[in-house]
Amino acid sequence: MEELQPEISPIAADACLCFACHPQVPCFNECCRELDLALSPYDVLRLRKALGLRSGDFLKQYLLVSREEGQTFPLCHLSMVDDGRASCVFVGPDGCRVYADRPGSCRAYPLGRGVALRADGGTDEQLVVVRESHCQGFLEDRSGTAAAYLESQELAAYNRFNDALLRLLQHPRVQDKSFQPSDQQLNRFMLALYDLDRFRQLLRSGTIVLPFPLNKQQQEGLADNDEELLLLAIDWLYRDFFW
């Protein structure tokens, strides 16, 4: 049987979205199957802290890292259960066992958010709605704006850190393909963004020497604040790659 492709269409932030997902919806958990789920550095930060794992252990147990031809930076995907349906490793009969710290794309579903970095440092946002043949959440009698739905899913923190990455991922030299990272730079990319515990250890030991003084927030990151450390890591990589 031919697999039906999802219908994807633009939606304005103030447009009406009629959708709800809960255990009583007949398709509950179906969106957690047949997944190709890319994880952002902030997704990994939240998940491994929820599981009580060090960042290196989370990478070994749950991440698949790939870099396809034409891609500047590696992509990290969540490993799936080999059950014939490529089910999420965190889903069970009662739903998601890491629901409070689920990835940003899971929170946003059935919406998707694309962001483009402008030359002035601002961003342009485009929302889309994804309608899959199995999803019956659109039949629920619960409506509001697309923006209100995203707010209800507590995406603000995810968007903050994902947007901070744009200065790396959408740098003009990345866009025009003039920046081709070395193997060492690719290793630093994975270390600083996805293995924060080891990054902090190398900073503290002096193995990595930063070319700039730390402000108060960055000092907190070096001490024990992983969110601030992630922002520090982005700043370090930006300077390392493009200065």
N, C-alpha and C positions, 0 to 999 in steps of 0.2 A: 504494500500500500504506500502510495506517495505521501511523504510527510508534508503536512500543511505548514506553510511559512506564516509567521505572525504578521498581522497587519500593523504597520507603524505609520502614524500620522502626527503632524505637529499639533500642539495644543497651547493656547495662551495661558499664562499664569492665572488670569482672572476668569477663564472659561470654566463651565460647569463640568465636574467629573462625578459620575454616578458609579461608585465602586465601594466594595467592602470585602475584607477577607477575615474569616474567623473559622473556628472548628466546625461550625454547622454548615458552612458552604460545601456542597458535594465534592468539589474538586480540591478540598483542603490538602495541602502538601504536594499537589501535582506540579506546582511551579518550582519545587525543590528537586525535580528529576530532570534528566537529560540536560545537565548544566555544563556550561563552559564559563565558570565564574572567575573573572579577574579580581584580584584583591589589591587595593591601594595600600600604601604604607600605614595609613591610619586604620584601615580595616584590620590589618595584622596586629597593630598595637592593641586595639580593643579586644580582639579575639584571644590573643595569647595571655593577656592579663585576666580575662574572664576564666580562662582554663587554668590559670596559675602556672604557666610555663615560661621559661626563659625564651627569649626571642630565637636563639639558635635551635632550641629543641622544637619550637613551633615550625620553623623552616624545614627541619628534617622530617617531621611527621606529617605536615599538612600542605606544603607548598610544592608545586611543580613550576619550574622556571624554564622559560623558553625565550628564544630570540629569533624570529623569522627573518628571512631575507628582506631587506629594505627597512627594517625596524632599527631605530637608533639605540633604544634602551630595551632591556629584558622586560618581559611580562611575567607576572606571578599569578598562577591560577590555583584555586583550592582543589586539592585532590578529591576524587569522588570514590564512592563505594563501588566495587566491581560486582554489582548485583544484576547486571543486564539492563539496568535503567539509568546508570550513571547518577545515582542518588547522592545528594549532599551528605557528607560524612557526619553532619550535625543534626540531621533530621530523623525523627522517630515517629511512632504512631500518634503521639500527643503533640507533635509539632517540633519546632526548632528548640534545641536544648541550649542554645546560646542567644536566645531571642533578644534579650536586653542589649546585646553587643553584636547583633547581626550586621553583616556588611552593608555599606551604603546602597548598593544596587538592589539588595533585597528589601531594604526599607522603602526605597522609592517606587518599587514595582506596584502598579503597571506603568509607571511613568519612567522616563529616562531623561537625563539632564546632560546637555552638551554645553561646554563653555569655551569661548574663544578669548584669548588674551589680546587686548588692543595695544597699539603702539604707545599709548599714554599710560599704560599700566592698569587700566580698567578692564572690565570683562563684559562680554556679551553672552547672555544665556538663552538657550533654546530648549524648550521642553517638547517631548514627544510622548504619545500614549501608545502602548504596545498591547494589542488585542490578540491573544492566542486562542486557538480553537477550543482548548480544554477549559479555559477560565470562565467560571460562572459568577465571579465576583461582580461583574458588570450588571448582573440581574438583581443585585441587592438594592433595596429601597433606602439608600443612604447617599446623599449628594452634598457637594460643596465645591468650592473652587479647587483647581489644581494646586494653587499655592497653599491653600489651607490644608490640603491633604499632605503635602510635603512637610509642612510645619508640624502636623500631628505625628509624623514619623520621626521627629527629632533629628533632622538632617543637618542642622546648622553647623555642628562641630565637624561633621564629615565634609561638608562643602568648604569650610574654612581651610582645612588641611589639604584637601584635593586641589583647591584653587591656588594655594601657596606653591604647589608643585608645578603650576603652569609655566613659571619663569624658567624651569628646566625643560619640561616636555615640549613647550611651544616657543622656545627661544628661536630668533630668526635664523641662527646657524643650524639649528635642528630642522627647521622648516625647509631651508634651501639645500639641505643635505651636505653642507660644507663642513659640518662637525662630525667626525667619525671617531668615536671614543676608542681608546686603546683598551687592551685587556685589563690593564691595571685600573683604568678609570671605570670600566664596567664592574670590576670587583669592588671598588669604592662605592659605586652606586648601590649595589646590593647590601654592602656592609652598613652604610650610613642610614639608608631608608628602611631596611627590613630586619637588620640585626642590631637593634639599638643597645642591647646589653653589652655586646662586644664592642660596639663603637664607643660607648661610655668608658669601658675598661681601657681601651687603647688611648683615649684622651687623658684619662687619669694617670696612666703609666708614662705618658710623654712620648709614646710610640707615634701618635699623631699629634703634630704641633700645628695649632691653628694660626693663620697669618693675620689675625685680628684680635683685639682684646674683647673679652666677654662682657656684655651688659648684665644687668641684674637678672633678667629672665633667662638668659643663656647660662648664667651661673646656677640657677635653680635647675635647669635641665641637666647640667653636669652632675649636680648633687643627686637628684632623684625624681625629677619631673619629666616623664617621658614625652609629654606633649611639647614642652619647650625644647627638649633635646631633638625631637623630630624637626622642629623649625630651624634649630641650629644646624642640623645635618643638611637641610635644603640650602641654607646660606653658604655652608662650606663647599658643597658640591657646585653651586653656581659659580663661586669664585674660582674653584679648581678647574672647572671646565671652560669658562668663558672669559676670565680675566687674563 
